[in-house]
Amino acid sequence: MTTQILSILKKYPDSSRDALIPILQEVQEAEGYLSRESIARIGEHLKLPTSKIYGVATFYNQFRFQPLGKYHIQVCRGTACHVKGSAKVLDALKRELKIDAGETTRDGLFSLEVVSCIGACGLAPVISINGEFFAGVEADKVKKILKKFRKKGASNGK
């Protein structure tokens, strides 16, 4: 158990289920995701079964159960992006990375997330990689975009 998690839990002495979401948010902020170990420890602290904690955490799509990749890709699926073909872009990313949305590649280089709206509707379809926006993305451009980040990842030693 990391000292970060213990210090988070100490901020919630004698807490009950009503503190669960804030605790999950703080632990994810500290760890980058919710590990099995952290969920078990939260359960012990709040005297809740881990199944209840997973039930709450899986209900909200803000929570992750795997660490993010070095390059976190967000695919906008808002109305403008949908109309302009973001489903094809998402399919191309899934095919190239061999992962589904919510997953991270085995090498830890990429993670993929579907978001409701990035807020760049005039640039649709849009993806964001670690906050860098790519506008007017087409499925056939996905390989080239990923190649740039693979090269960057290799030169930075992952």
PyMOL commands that place a pseudoatom at each C-alpha (Angstrom):
pseudoatom trace, name=CA, resn=MET, resi=1, chain=A, elem=C, hetatm=0, pos=[0.000, 0.000, 0.000]
pseudoatom trace, name=CA, resn=THR, resi=2, chain=A, elem=C, hetatm=0, pos=[1.446, 3.302, -0.983]
pseudoatom trace, name=CA, resn=THR, resi=3, chain=A, elem=C, hetatm=0, pos=[1.826, 6.039, 1.569]
pseudoatom trace, name=CA, resn=GLN, resi=4, chain=A, elem=C, hetatm=0, pos=[-0.191, 8.296, -0.744]
pseudoatom trace, name=CA, resn=ILE, resi=5, chain=A, elem=C, hetatm=0, pos=[-3.271, 6.102, -0.373]
pseudoatom trace, name=CA, resn=LEU, resi=6, chain=A, elem=C, hetatm=0, pos=[-2.837, 5.856, 3.377]
pseudoatom trace, name=CA, resn=SER, resi=7, chain=A, elem=C, hetatm=0, pos=[-2.576, 9.630, 3.675]
pseudoatom trace, name=CA, resn=ILE, resi=8, chain=A, elem=C, hetatm=0, pos=[-5.735, 10.032, 1.558]
pseudoatom trace, name=CA, resn=LEU, resi=9, chain=A, elem=C, hetatm=0, pos=[-7.656, 7.596, 3.756]
pseudoatom trace, name=CA, resn=LYS, resi=10, chain=A, elem=C, hetatm=0, pos=[-6.465, 9.380, 6.910]
pseudoatom trace, name=CA, resn=LYS, resi=11, chain=A, elem=C, hetatm=0, pos=[-8.326, 12.472, 5.669]
pseudoatom trace, name=CA, resn=TYR, resi=12, chain=A, elem=C, hetatm=0, pos=[-11.563, 10.449, 5.959]
pseudoatom trace, name=CA, resn=PRO, resi=13, chain=A, elem=C, hetatm=0, pos=[-11.585, 9.019, 9.495]
pseudoatom trace, name=CA, resn=ASP, resi=14, chain=A, elem=C, hetatm=0, pos=[-14.750, 7.182, 10.513]
pseudoatom trace, name=CA, resn=SER, resi=15, chain=A, elem=C, hetatm=0, pos=[-16.196, 7.711, 7.035]
pseudoatom trace, name=CA, resn=SER, resi=16, chain=A, elem=C, hetatm=0, pos=[-18.919, 5.722, 5.408]
pseudoatom trace, name=CA, resn=ARG, resi=17, chain=A, elem=C, hetatm=0, pos=[-20.157, 5.120, 1.894]
pseudoatom trace, name=CA, resn=ASP, resi=18, chain=A, elem=C, hetatm=0, pos=[-20.847, 8.846, 1.347]
pseudoatom trace, name=CA, resn=ALA, resi=19, chain=A, elem=C, hetatm=0, pos=[-17.074, 9.447, 1.173]
pseudoatom trace, name=CA, resn=LEU, resi=20, chain=A, elem=C, hetatm=0, pos=[-16.518, 6.747, -1.457]
pseudoatom trace, name=CA, resn=ILE, resi=21, chain=A, elem=C, hetatm=0, pos=[-16.548, 8.894, -4.595]
pseudoatom trace, name=CA, resn=PRO, resi=22, chain=A, elem=C, hetatm=0, pos=[-14.243, 11.612, -3.231]
pseudoatom trace, name=CA, resn=ILE, resi=23, chain=A, elem=C, hetatm=0, pos=[-11.854, 8.922, -2.002]
pseudoatom trace, name=CA, resn=LEU, resi=24, chain=A, elem=C, hetatm=0, pos=[-11.905, 7.144, -5.377]
pseudoatom trace, name=CA, resn=GLN, resi=25, chain=A, elem=C, hetatm=0, pos=[-11.231, 10.462, -7.128]
pseudoatom trace, name=CA, resn=GLU, resi=26, chain=A, elem=C, hetatm=0, pos=[-8.284, 11.296, -4.876]
pseudoatom trace, name=CA, resn=VAL, resi=27, chain=A, elem=C, hetatm=0, pos=[-6.779, 7.818, -5.129]
pseudoatom trace, name=CA, resn=GLN, resi=28, chain=A, elem=C, hetatm=0, pos=[-7.066, 7.861, -8.915]
pseudoatom trace, name=CA, resn=GLU, resi=29, chain=A, elem=C, hetatm=0, pos=[-5.473, 11.307, -8.999]
pseudoatom trace, name=CA, resn=ALA, resi=30, chain=A, elem=C, hetatm=0, pos=[-2.566, 9.980, -6.915]
pseudoatom trace, name=CA, resn=GLU, resi=31, chain=A, elem=C, hetatm=0, pos=[-2.126, 6.605, -8.679]
pseudoatom trace, name=CA, resn=GLY, resi=32, chain=A, elem=C, hetatm=0, pos=[-3.380, 7.485, -12.148]
pseudoatom trace, name=CA, resn=TYR, resi=33, chain=A, elem=C, hetatm=0, pos=[-5.945, 4.682, -11.899]
pseudoatom trace, name=CA, resn=LEU, resi=34, chain=A, elem=C, hetatm=0, pos=[-7.699, 2.494, -9.334]
pseudoatom trace, name=CA, resn=SER, resi=35, chain=A, elem=C, hetatm=0, pos=[-5.615, -0.578, -8.588]
pseudoatom trace, name=CA, resn=ARG, resi=36, chain=A, elem=C, hetatm=0, pos=[-6.997, -3.770, -7.033]
pseudoatom trace, name=CA, resn=GLU, resi=37, chain=A, elem=C, hetatm=0, pos=[-4.891, -3.088, -3.984]
pseudoatom trace, name=CA, resn=SER, resi=38, chain=A, elem=C, hetatm=0, pos=[-6.270, 0.439, -3.552]
pseudoatom trace, name=CA, resn=ILE, resi=39, chain=A, elem=C, hetatm=0, pos=[-9.873, -0.738, -3.970]
pseudoatom trace, name=CA, resn=ALA, resi=40, chain=A, elem=C, hetatm=0, pos=[-9.346, -3.458, -1.360]
pseudoatom trace, name=CA, resn=ARG, resi=41, chain=A, elem=C, hetatm=0, pos=[-7.816, -0.925, 1.043]
pseudoatom trace, name=CA, resn=ILE, resi=42, chain=A, elem=C, hetatm=0, pos=[-10.668, 1.551, 0.473]
pseudoatom trace, name=CA, resn=GLY, resi=43, chain=A, elem=C, hetatm=0, pos=[-13.124, -1.282, 1.180]
pseudoatom trace, name=CA, resn=GLU, resi=44, chain=A, elem=C, hetatm=0, pos=[-11.402, -2.089, 4.458]
pseudoatom trace, name=CA, resn=HIS, resi=45, chain=A, elem=C, hetatm=0, pos=[-11.359, 1.572, 5.453]
pseudoatom trace, name=CA, resn=LEU, resi=46, chain=A, elem=C, hetatm=0, pos=[-15.037, 2.173, 4.654]
pseudoatom trace, name=CA, resn=LYS, resi=47, chain=A, elem=C, hetatm=0, pos=[-16.127, -1.318, 5.778]
pseudoatom trace, name=CA, resn=LEU, resi=48, chain=A, elem=C, hetatm=0, pos=[-17.598, -2.009, 2.332]
pseudoatom trace, name=CA, resn=PRO, resi=49, chain=A, elem=C, hetatm=0, pos=[-17.150, -5.102, 0.171]
pseudoatom trace, name=CA, resn=THR, resi=50, chain=A, elem=C, hetatm=0, pos=[-14.973, -4.564, -2.884]
pseudoatom trace, name=CA, resn=SER, resi=51, chain=A, elem=C, hetatm=0, pos=[-17.935, -5.579, -5.075]
pseudoatom trace, name=CA, resn=LYS, resi=52, chain=A, elem=C, hetatm=0, pos=[-19.804, -2.457, -3.882]
pseudoatom trace, name=CA, resn=ILE, resi=53, chain=A, elem=C, hetatm=0, pos=[-16.791, -0.273, -4.624]
pseudoatom trace, name=CA, resn=TYR, resi=54, chain=A, elem=C, hetatm=0, pos=[-16.387, -1.757, -8.109]
pseudoatom trace, name=CA, resn=GLY, resi=55, chain=A, elem=C, hetatm=0, pos=[-20.141, -1.286, -8.636]
pseudoatom trace, name=CA, resn=VAL, resi=56, chain=A, elem=C, hetatm=0, pos=[-19.883, 2.426, -7.926]
pseudoatom trace, name=CA, resn=ALA, resi=57, chain=A, elem=C, hetatm=0, pos=[-16.573, 2.924, -9.774]
pseudoatom trace, name=CA, resn=THR, resi=58, chain=A, elem=C, hetatm=0, pos=[-17.758, 1.128, -12.919]
pseudoatom trace, name=CA, resn=PHE, resi=59, chain=A, elem=C, hetatm=0, pos=[-20.963, 3.169, -12.988]
pseudoatom trace, name=CA, resn=TYR, resi=60, chain=A, elem=C, hetatm=0, pos=[-18.994, 6.395, -13.523]
pseudoatom trace, name=CA, resn=ASN, resi=61, chain=A, elem=C, hetatm=0, pos=[-16.836, 6.503, -16.636]
pseudoatom trace, name=CA, resn=GLN, resi=62, chain=A, elem=C, hetatm=0, pos=[-14.376, 8.894, -14.955]
pseudoatom trace, name=CA, resn=PHE, resi=63, chain=A, elem=C, hetatm=0, pos=[-12.746, 5.970, -13.150]
pseudoatom trace, name=CA, resn=ARG, resi=64, chain=A, elem=C, hetatm=0, pos=[-10.039, 3.774, -14.695]
pseudoatom trace, name=CA, resn=PHE, resi=65, chain=A, elem=C, hetatm=0, pos=[-8.777, 0.368, -13.622]
pseudoatom trace, name=CA, resn=GLN, resi=66, chain=A, elem=C, hetatm=0, pos=[-5.601, 0.398, -15.703]
pseudoatom trace, name=CA, resn=PRO, resi=67, chain=A, elem=C, hetatm=0, pos=[-2.823, 2.952, -15.841]
pseudoatom trace, name=CA, resn=LEU, resi=68, chain=A, elem=C, hetatm=0, pos=[-2.935, 5.332, -18.777]
pseudoatom trace, name=CA, resn=GLY, resi=69, chain=A, elem=C, hetatm=0, pos=[-0.426, 4.871, -21.545]
pseudoatom trace, name=CA, resn=LYS, resi=70, chain=A, elem=C, hetatm=0, pos=[2.426, 7.276, -22.056]
pseudoatom trace, name=CA, resn=TYR, resi=71, chain=A, elem=C, hetatm=0, pos=[0.308, 8.705, -24.871]
pseudoatom trace, name=CA, resn=HIS, resi=72, chain=A, elem=C, hetatm=0, pos=[-3.346, 8.975, -23.904]
pseudoatom trace, name=CA, resn=ILE, resi=73, chain=A, elem=C, hetatm=0, pos=[-5.602, 9.239, -26.940]
pseudoatom trace, name=CA, resn=GLN, resi=74, chain=A, elem=C, hetatm=0, pos=[-9.042, 10.759, -26.600]
pseudoatom trace, name=CA, resn=VAL, resi=75, chain=A, elem=C, hetatm=0, pos=[-11.452, 10.315, -29.495]
pseudoatom trace, name=CA, resn=CYS, resi=76, chain=A, elem=C, hetatm=0, pos=[-14.311, 12.785, -29.635]
pseudoatom trace, name=CA, resn=ARG, resi=77, chain=A, elem=C, hetatm=0, pos=[-17.680, 11.192, -30.379]
pseudoatom trace, name=CA, resn=GLY, resi=78, chain=A, elem=C, hetatm=0, pos=[-19.764, 14.347, -30.049]
pseudoatom trace, name=CA, resn=THR, resi=79, chain=A, elem=C, hetatm=0, pos=[-22.384, 15.167, -32.658]
pseudoatom trace, name=CA, resn=ALA, resi=80, chain=A, elem=C, hetatm=0, pos=[-20.134, 17.145, -35.029]
pseudoatom trace, name=CA, resn=CYS, resi=81, chain=A, elem=C, hetatm=0, pos=[-17.357, 14.561, -34.837]
pseudoatom trace, name=CA, resn=HIS, resi=82, chain=A, elem=C, hetatm=0, pos=[-19.834, 11.716, -35.266]
pseudoatom trace, name=CA, resn=VAL, resi=83, chain=A, elem=C, hetatm=0, pos=[-21.334, 13.303, -38.379]
pseudoatom trace, name=CA, resn=LYS, resi=84, chain=A, elem=C, hetatm=0, pos=[-17.836, 13.875, -39.802]
pseudoatom trace, name=CA, resn=GLY, resi=85, chain=A, elem=C, hetatm=0, pos=[-16.733, 10.246, -39.302]
pseudoatom trace, name=CA, resn=SER, resi=86, chain=A, elem=C, hetatm=0, pos=[-15.201, 9.802, -35.854]
pseudoatom trace, name=CA, resn=ALA, resi=87, chain=A, elem=C, hetatm=0, pos=[-16.534, 6.223, -35.686]
pseudoatom trace, name=CA, resn=LYS, resi=88, chain=A, elem=C, hetatm=0, pos=[-14.201, 5.282, -38.555]
pseudoatom trace, name=CA, resn=VAL, resi=89, chain=A, elem=C, hetatm=0, pos=[-11.312, 7.050, -36.819]
pseudoatom trace, name=CA, resn=LEU, resi=90, chain=A, elem=C, hetatm=0, pos=[-12.038, 5.150, -33.603]
pseudoatom trace, name=CA, resn=ASP, resi=91, chain=A, elem=C, hetatm=0, pos=[-12.195, 1.854, -35.499]
pseudoatom trace, name=CA, resn=ALA, resi=92, chain=A, elem=C, hetatm=0, pos=[-8.862, 2.618, -37.182]
pseudoatom trace, name=CA, resn=LEU, resi=93, chain=A, elem=C, hetatm=0, pos=[-7.243, 3.418, -33.819]
pseudoatom trace, name=CA, resn=LYS, resi=94, chain=A, elem=C, hetatm=0, pos=[-8.596, 0.225, -32.260]
pseudoatom trace, name=CA, resn=ARG, resi=95, chain=A, elem=C, hetatm=0, pos=[-7.341, -1.810, -35.225]
pseudoatom trace, name=CA, resn=GLU, resi=96, chain=A, elem=C, hetatm=0, pos=[-3.880, -0.203, -35.230]
pseudoatom trace, name=CA, resn=LEU, resi=97, chain=A, elem=C, hetatm=0, pos=[-3.389, -0.343, -31.468]
pseudoatom trace, name=CA, resn=LYS, resi=98, chain=A, elem=C, hetatm=0, pos=[-5.095, -3.728, -31.034]
pseudoatom trace, name=CA, resn=ILE, resi=99, chain=A, elem=C, hetatm=0, pos=[-7.027, -2.435, -28.012]
pseudoatom trace, name=CA, resn=ASP, resi=100, chain=A, elem=C, hetatm=0, pos=[-10.551, -1.264, -27.244]
pseudoatom trace, name=CA, resn=ALA, resi=101, chain=A, elem=C, hetatm=0, pos=[-11.560, 2.026, -25.705]
pseudoatom trace, name=CA, resn=GLY, resi=102, chain=A, elem=C, hetatm=0, pos=[-10.661, 2.027, -22.023]
pseudoatom trace, name=CA, resn=GLU, resi=103, chain=A, elem=C, hetatm=0, pos=[-7.581, -0.123, -22.556]
pseudoatom trace, name=CA, resn=THR, resi=104, chain=A, elem=C, hetatm=0, pos=[-3.830, 0.409, -22.696]
pseudoatom trace, name=CA, resn=THR, resi=105, chain=A, elem=C, hetatm=0, pos=[-1.430, -1.267, -25.128]
pseudoatom trace, name=CA, resn=ARG, resi=106, chain=A, elem=C, hetatm=0, pos=[0.742, -4.028, -23.672]
pseudoatom trace, name=CA, resn=ASP, resi=107, chain=A, elem=C, hetatm=0, pos=[3.864, -1.894, -24.032]
pseudoatom trace, name=CA, resn=GLY, resi=108, chain=A, elem=C, hetatm=0, pos=[2.202, 0.910, -22.051]
pseudoatom trace, name=CA, resn=LEU, resi=109, chain=A, elem=C, hetatm=0, pos=[2.732, 3.378, -24.878]
pseudoatom trace, name=CA, resn=PHE, resi=110, chain=A, elem=C, hetatm=0, pos=[-0.906, 4.131, -25.784]
pseudoatom trace, name=CA, resn=SER, resi=111, chain=A, elem=C, hetatm=0, pos=[-4.255, 4.228, -24.027]
pseudoatom trace, name=CA, resn=LEU, resi=112, chain=A, elem=C, hetatm=0, pos=[-7.551, 4.904, -25.757]
pseudoatom trace, name=CA, resn=GLU, resi=113, chain=A, elem=C, hetatm=0, pos=[-10.588, 6.740, -24.444]
pseudoatom trace, name=CA, resn=VAL, resi=114, chain=A, elem=C, hetatm=0, pos=[-13.860, 7.789, -26.049]
pseudoatom trace, name=CA, resn=VAL, resi=115, chain=A, elem=C, hetatm=0, pos=[-15.116, 11.179, -24.883]
pseudoatom trace, name=CA, resn=SER, resi=116, chain=A, elem=C, hetatm=0, pos=[-18.508, 12.801, -25.414]
pseudoatom trace, name=CA, resn=CYS, resi=117, chain=A, elem=C, hetatm=0, pos=[-17.102, 16.123, -26.579]
pseudoatom trace, name=CA, resn=ILE, resi=118, chain=A, elem=C, hetatm=0, pos=[-13.673, 17.716, -26.714]
pseudoatom trace, name=CA, resn=GLY, resi=119, chain=A, elem=C, hetatm=0, pos=[-15.128, 21.149, -27.438]
pseudoatom trace, name=CA, resn=ALA, resi=120, chain=A, elem=C, hetatm=0, pos=[-13.528, 21.645, -30.842]
pseudoatom trace, name=CA, resn=CYS, resi=121, chain=A, elem=C, hetatm=0, pos=[-16.600, 21.023, -32.990]
pseudoatom trace, name=CA, resn=GLY, resi=122, chain=A, elem=C, hetatm=0, pos=[-15.425, 23.270, -35.807]
pseudoatom trace, name=CA, resn=LEU, resi=123, chain=A, elem=C, hetatm=0, pos=[-12.377, 21.026, -36.270]
pseudoatom trace, name=CA, resn=ALA, resi=124, chain=A, elem=C, hetatm=0, pos=[-14.300, 17.736, -36.412]
pseudoatom trace, name=CA, resn=PRO, resi=125, chain=A, elem=C, hetatm=0, pos=[-13.446, 14.938, -36.284]
pseudoatom trace, name=CA, resn=VAL, resi=126, chain=A, elem=C, hetatm=0, pos=[-10.918, 15.565, -33.528]
pseudoatom trace, name=CA, resn=ILE, resi=127, chain=A, elem=C, hetatm=0, pos=[-8.616, 13.412, -31.441]
pseudoatom trace, name=CA, resn=SER, resi=128, chain=A, elem=C, hetatm=0, pos=[-6.359, 14.555, -28.629]
pseudoatom trace, name=CA, resn=ILE, resi=129, chain=A, elem=C, hetatm=0, pos=[-3.113, 12.868, -27.651]
pseudoatom trace, name=CA, resn=ASN, resi=130, chain=A, elem=C, hetatm=0, pos=[-1.842, 14.120, -24.301]
pseudoatom trace, name=CA, resn=GLY, resi=131, chain=A, elem=C, hetatm=0, pos=[-3.625, 17.394, -24.977]
pseudoatom trace, name=CA, resn=GLU, resi=132, chain=A, elem=C, hetatm=0, pos=[-2.278, 17.857, -28.510]
pseudoatom trace, name=CA, resn=PHE, resi=133, chain=A, elem=C, hetatm=0, pos=[-5.226, 18.224, -30.868]
pseudoatom trace, name=CA, resn=PHE, resi=134, chain=A, elem=C, hetatm=0, pos=[-5.463, 16.679, -34.315]
pseudoatom trace, name=CA, resn=ALA, resi=135, chain=A, elem=C, hetatm=0, pos=[-8.236, 18.214, -36.429]
pseudoatom trace, name=CA, resn=GLY, resi=136, chain=A, elem=C, hetatm=0, pos=[-10.052, 16.787, -39.423]
pseudoatom trace, name=CA, resn=VAL, resi=137, chain=A, elem=C, hetatm=0, pos=[-8.672, 13.325, -38.703]
pseudoatom trace, name=CA, resn=GLU, resi=138, chain=A, elem=C, hetatm=0, pos=[-9.503, 10.647, -41.240]
pseudoatom trace, name=CA, resn=ALA, resi=139, chain=A, elem=C, hetatm=0, pos=[-9.133, 6.919, -40.709]
pseudoatom trace, name=CA, resn=ASP, resi=140, chain=A, elem=C, hetatm=0, pos=[-6.341, 6.679, -43.277]
pseudoatom trace, name=CA, resn=LYS, resi=141, chain=A, elem=C, hetatm=0, pos=[-4.280, 9.281, -41.335]
pseudoatom trace, name=CA, resn=VAL, resi=142, chain=A, elem=C, hetatm=0, pos=[-4.301, 7.309, -38.076]
pseudoatom trace, name=CA, resn=LYS, resi=143, chain=A, elem=C, hetatm=0, pos=[-1.205, 5.218, -38.926]
pseudoatom trace, name=CA, resn=LYS, resi=144, chain=A, elem=C, hetatm=0, pos=[0.825, 8.350, -39.650]
pseudoatom trace, name=CA, resn=ILE, resi=145, chain=A, elem=C, hetatm=0, pos=[-0.238, 10.032, -36.398]
pseudoatom trace, name=CA, resn=LEU, resi=146, chain=A, elem=C, hetatm=0, pos=[0.574, 6.932, -34.337]
pseudoatom trace, name=CA, resn=LYS, resi=147, chain=A, elem=C, hetatm=0, pos=[3.921, 6.522, -36.105]
pseudoatom trace, name=CA, resn=LYS, resi=148, chain=A, elem=C, hetatm=0, pos=[4.933, 10.006, -34.931]
pseudoatom trace, name=CA, resn=PHE, resi=149, chain=A, elem=C, hetatm=0, pos=[4.225, 9.059, -31.307]
pseudoatom trace, name=CA, resn=ARG, resi=150, chain=A, elem=C, hetatm=0, pos=[5.818, 5.614, -31.583]
pseudoatom trace, name=CA, resn=LYS, resi=151, chain=A, elem=C, hetatm=0, pos=[8.966, 7.271, -32.868]
pseudoatom trace, name=CA, resn=LYS, resi=152, chain=A, elem=C, hetatm=0, pos=[8.840, 9.834, -30.072]
pseudoatom trace, name=CA, resn=GLY, resi=153, chain=A, elem=C, hetatm=0, pos=[8.276, 7.060, -27.515]
pseudoatom trace, name=CA, resn=ALA, resi=154, chain=A, elem=C, hetatm=0, pos=[11.204, 5.044, -28.824]
pseudoatom trace, name=CA, resn=SER, resi=155, chain=A, elem=C, hetatm=0, pos=[13.561, 8.036, -28.762]
pseudoatom trace, name=CA, resn=ASN, resi=156, chain=A, elem=C, hetatm=0, pos=[12.502, 8.894, -25.202]
pseudoatom trace, name=CA, resn=GLY, resi=157, chain=A, elem=C, hetatm=0, pos=[12.998, 5.344, -23.991]
pseudoatom trace, name=CA, resn=LYS, resi=158, chain=A, elem=C, hetatm=0, pos=[9.264, 4.842, -23.459]
for i in range(1, 158): cmd.bond("trace and resi %d" % i, "trace and resi %d" % (i + 1))
show_as sticks, trace
zoom trace
